[in-house]
Amino acid sequence: MRILVTGGTGMLGVDVVDALAGHEVVAVGSAALDIRDAAACLAAARDVAGGPADAIVNCAAYTRVDDAETDEDAAFALNAGGAASLAAAAAEVGAVHVQVSTDYVFGGDASAPYPEDAPVAPVSAYGRTKAEGERLAREANPDTVIVRTAWLYGAGGTSFPRTMLRLAGERETLTVVDDQRGQPTWTRDLAAQIRALLEADVRRGVFHGTNAGQATWFDFARAVFAEAGLDPERVQPTDSAGFVRPAPRPAWSVLGHDGWAAAGLTPMRDWREALHEAFARGEVTAA
């Protein structure tokens, strides 16, 4: 397949490109392609390794969650407008569009995993722009696959494990919130799932691209310490009241995975198993 990966220089994008080895892949970052430019998106879709794209995987996003509260127009332009432009370009050349989305499209007030067909109810500006990105992408191209993810970490970029390891070198003890629950997700595992979707010729639907199981940020931090050979008791629990930020964080970000089996694909493995391999491969280091 000829595949265009936007946001291809970011933490997830780099792993997506690596996972798609064997296909004709063109990876572009924001310097090479402004996805807010519809004409540029169409031109890029028409010329992927010498021909029109068979698939476009959009990993590009405005991810500064707190900044989006006061700069929602900029977040909307990239997360919603950009998604629509890419989806329309994919439709023009007959390609499937894979839109990477987020748990922030939900309100975070559930007590059981959100199924793929749960109504979206974002409570932050970032969540609203990503929810609109989903809607506009599907409106522009019926052959759109939505892959929602959360709590990403990988070899590059800023991530929670990297931050925890940096702080471990600066402080004897750390306090981490224990009242927000989600699914730590390794970008390498998510990239492999995206490849599986493309190779299975899945052209529509919503999938939750998170590792299995669930944890609080406190659980995640202690697991990071344990994998690094540090004493997990150095991490102490606290609640969100002590970490007020401009954008509300979902208290519950656990996503259901029934969509994978319905498509004949295997859901992603448990988050602890993935974290262990990420450490074994040397992909989790201090920021």
C-alpha positions as MATLAB code, in Angstrom:
seq = 'MRILVTGGTGMLGVDVVDALAGHEVVAVGSAALDIRDAAACLAAARDVAGGPADAIVNCAAYTRVDDAETDEDAAFALNAGGAASLAAAAAEVGAVHVQVSTDYVFGGDASAPYPEDAPVAPVSAYGRTKAEGERLAREANPDTVIVRTAWLYGAGGTSFPRTMLRLAGERETLTVVDDQRGQPTWTRDLAAQIRALLEADVRRGVFHGTNAGQATWFDFARAVFAEAGLDPERVQPTDSAGFVRPAPRPAWSVLGHDGWAAAGLTPMRDWREALHEAFARGEVTAA';
ca = [
       0.000    0.000    0.000;
       0.944    3.634   -0.484;
       0.408    5.320    2.863;
       0.711    8.955    3.893;
       1.425    9.478    7.600;
       0.826   13.013    8.839;
       2.389   13.959   12.141;
       4.965   11.424   11.037;
       7.792   13.002   13.021;
       5.964   12.881   16.367;
       6.070   10.253   19.097;
       3.258    8.119   17.657;
       3.966    8.952   14.024;
       7.530    7.664   14.159;
       6.325    4.311   15.484;
       3.542    4.153   12.899;
       6.076    4.633   10.116;
       8.273    1.926   11.630;
       5.314   -0.453   11.992;
       4.399    0.024    8.330;
       7.749   -1.277    7.068;
       7.246   -3.115    3.790;
       4.682   -0.630    2.512;
       5.374    2.527    0.519;
       5.219    5.130    3.278;
       5.641    8.886    3.129;
       5.872   10.555    6.538;
       5.402   14.305    6.867;
       5.602   16.654    9.826;
       4.046   20.089   10.123;
       7.006   21.723    8.390;
       6.363   19.655    5.259;
       2.558   19.675    5.280;
       0.155   22.061    6.985;
      -2.945   19.879    7.261;
      -5.086   23.021    7.670;
      -4.395   23.698    3.971;
      -6.938   21.642    2.000;
      -5.164   22.126   -1.328;
      -1.835   21.012    0.145;
      -3.505   17.945    1.652;
      -4.944   16.963   -1.717;
      -1.606   17.456   -3.456;
       0.106   15.260   -0.851;
      -2.574   12.563   -1.162;
      -2.157   12.470   -4.941;
       1.584   11.836   -4.771;
       2.627    9.176   -2.277;
       5.641    7.275   -3.566;
       4.670    8.067   -7.145;
       0.918    7.498   -6.977;
      -2.261    8.284   -5.086;
      -2.485    7.231   -1.463;
      -4.259    4.022   -0.523;
      -4.457    5.228    3.086;
      -3.832    8.359    5.111;
      -3.005    7.990    8.809;
      -3.428   11.276   10.658;
      -1.226   11.439   13.761;
      -1.001   15.243   13.621;
      -2.783   17.117   16.389;
      -2.826   20.137   18.654;
      -2.184   18.357   21.967;
      -1.501   21.246   24.368;
      -4.566   20.445   26.433;
      -4.320   23.373   28.842;
      -3.419   25.928   26.169;
      -6.498   24.899   24.176;
      -8.716   26.361   26.899;
      -7.648   29.861   25.869;
      -6.714   29.080   22.255;
      -9.582   26.868   21.119;
      -9.655   28.367   17.633;
      -6.093   27.242   16.973;
      -6.809   23.801   18.387;
      -9.975   23.563   16.285;
      -8.145   24.548   13.102;
      -5.731   21.647   13.463;
      -7.778   18.979   15.251;
     -11.049   19.512   13.403;
     -10.291   21.504   10.273;
      -7.110   19.587    9.552;
      -8.832   16.252   10.045;
     -11.588   17.293    7.637;
      -9.077   18.431    5.001;
      -7.176   15.161    5.148;
     -10.335   13.073    5.064;
     -11.599   14.994    2.048;
      -8.270   14.497    0.298;
      -8.434   10.782    1.058;
     -11.951   10.610   -0.381;
     -10.815   12.375   -3.552;
      -8.162    9.719   -4.259;
     -10.182    6.757   -2.960;
      -8.097    6.234    0.179;
      -9.147    5.159    3.643;
      -8.578    7.805    6.305;
      -7.398    6.784    9.780;
      -8.053    9.550   12.305;
      -6.258    9.217   15.636;
      -8.496   10.600   18.378;
      -8.620   10.628   22.165;
     -10.378    9.599   25.358;
     -11.039   13.312   25.959;
     -14.092   13.076   23.693;
     -15.837   11.515   26.703;
     -16.911   13.251   29.892;
     -14.853   11.033   32.191;
     -17.737   10.376   34.562;
     -18.396    6.696   33.784;
     -17.777    3.701   36.039;
     -17.416    1.046   33.334;
     -15.307    1.060   30.157;
     -16.678    3.362   27.474;
     -17.869    1.310   24.486;
     -16.947    2.501   21.030;
     -20.506    3.683   20.373;
     -20.883    5.665   23.604;
     -22.076    9.237   22.986;
     -19.275   11.777   23.045;
     -19.526   14.458   25.735;
     -16.249   16.400   25.942;
     -15.731   18.744   28.889;
     -12.554   20.501   27.665;
     -11.696   22.613   24.644;
      -9.218   19.985   23.480;
     -11.886   17.288   23.762;
     -14.384   19.378   21.827;
     -11.951   19.954   18.954;
     -11.068   16.262   18.751;
     -14.737   15.229   18.832;
     -15.407   17.650   15.979;
     -12.429   16.169   14.149;
     -14.068   12.764   14.331;
     -17.394   14.108   13.074;
     -16.003   16.227   10.264;
     -13.640   13.495    9.063;
     -16.468   10.983    8.744;
     -18.642   13.613    7.082;
     -15.914   14.338    4.509;
     -15.081   10.678    3.883;
     -17.325    7.732    4.826;
     -14.217    5.540    4.576;
     -12.864    6.917    7.840;
     -11.607    4.817   10.737;
     -11.494    6.506   14.143;
      -8.842    5.195   16.555;
      -9.165    6.702   20.029;
      -6.197    6.420   22.334;
      -5.025    7.709   25.714;
      -2.096    8.014   28.113;
       0.496    7.539   25.361;
       4.193    7.030   25.965;
       6.988    6.069   23.584;
      10.644    6.387   22.760;
      10.494   10.056   21.796;
       8.817   13.198   22.975;
       7.446   14.069   26.366;
       5.661   11.309   28.267;
       4.599   10.466   31.790;
       7.220    7.704   32.337;
      10.029    9.978   31.150;
       8.844   12.710   33.489;
       8.625   10.293   36.430;
      12.176    9.074   35.851;
      13.467   12.628   35.621;
      11.753   13.558   38.863;
      13.098   10.410   40.504;
      16.575   11.807   39.959;
      15.621   15.136   41.512;
      13.443   14.193   44.503;
      13.387   11.529   47.170;
       9.594   11.195   47.065;
       6.875   12.107   44.565;
       3.134   12.570   44.950;
       0.954   11.400   42.064;
      -2.824   11.564   41.677;
      -4.716    8.394   42.496;
      -8.223    9.488   41.481;
      -7.863    9.531   37.683;
      -8.081    6.128   36.023;
      -7.143    5.157   32.486;
      -5.000    2.904   30.309;
      -1.273    3.543   29.833;
      -0.593    2.861   26.146;
       2.691    2.193   24.374;
       2.918    3.906   20.996;
       4.636    0.872   19.474;
       1.637   -1.316   20.341;
      -0.809    1.242   18.966;
       1.191    1.545   15.749;
       1.007   -2.221   15.272;
      -2.794   -2.063   15.715;
      -3.062    0.621   13.053;
      -1.090   -1.572   10.668;
      -3.409   -4.483   11.458;
      -6.445   -2.343   10.628;
      -4.997   -1.274    7.290;
      -3.903   -4.760    6.290;
      -7.317   -6.167    7.206;
      -8.819   -3.573    4.819;
     -10.984   -2.092    7.563;
     -12.398    1.077    6.076;
     -14.943    2.278    8.621;
     -15.678    2.168   12.315;
     -14.482    3.304   15.712;
     -11.762    1.468   17.626;
     -10.259    2.095   21.036;
      -6.499    1.897   20.686;
      -5.409    1.515   24.288;
      -3.565   -1.237   26.083;
      -5.767   -3.546   28.158;
      -6.284   -3.273   31.894;
      -6.522   -0.054   33.853;
      -4.532    2.022   36.312;
      -4.436    5.351   38.069;
      -1.564    7.732   37.443;
      -0.292    6.657   40.867;
      -0.357    2.987   39.773;
       1.396    3.909   36.542;
       4.109    5.866   38.353;
       4.801    3.011   40.757;
       5.017    0.566   37.845;
       7.533    2.855   36.127;
       9.632    2.991   39.286;
       9.518   -0.799   39.650;
      10.568   -1.368   36.030;
      13.449    1.087   36.500;
      14.657   -0.777   39.590;
      13.624    2.064   41.893;
      11.656    1.746   45.131;
       7.937    2.203   44.275;
       7.319    3.323   47.865;
       8.951    6.615   46.907;
       5.713    7.391   45.039;
       2.872    8.526   47.312;
      -0.814    9.007   46.390;
      -2.705   12.281   46.346;
      -5.892   13.587   44.756;
      -6.586   15.942   41.881;
      -7.562   18.802   44.192;
      -3.899   19.570   44.688;
      -3.171   19.754   40.950;
      -5.697   22.214   39.536;
      -5.054   22.917   35.847;
      -6.843   25.058   33.252;
      -8.378   22.073   31.420;
     -10.443   19.497   33.322;
      -8.978   15.986   33.243;
     -11.293   12.987   32.851;
     -11.534   11.060   36.122;
     -12.408    7.924   34.155;
     -10.639    7.218   30.854;
     -11.041    3.451   30.602;
     -12.077    2.480   27.080;
     -13.765   -0.730   25.937;
     -12.276   -2.849   23.161;
     -15.165   -4.806   21.631;
     -14.592   -3.233   18.233;
     -11.406   -5.201   17.604;
     -13.055   -8.610   17.955;
     -15.972   -7.469   15.797;
     -13.435   -6.700   13.040;
     -11.688  -10.046   13.530;
      -8.657   -8.471   15.184;
      -7.029   -9.068   18.569;
      -7.213   -6.230   21.131;
      -4.015   -4.810   22.546;
      -2.240   -6.574   25.409;
      -2.167   -5.579   29.070;
      -0.476   -2.275   29.806;
       1.964   -3.788   32.315;
       3.246   -6.286   29.764;
       3.727   -3.483   27.255;
       5.534   -1.283   29.794;
       7.883   -4.141   30.669;
       8.858   -4.596   27.015;
       9.255   -0.849   26.509;
      11.788   -0.816   29.342;
      13.500   -3.958   28.023;
      13.942   -2.265   24.638;
      15.389    0.855   26.267;
      12.520    3.050   25.050;
      11.709    4.531   28.458;
      14.408    6.869   29.699;
      14.490   10.030   31.805;
      13.363   13.221   30.072;
];
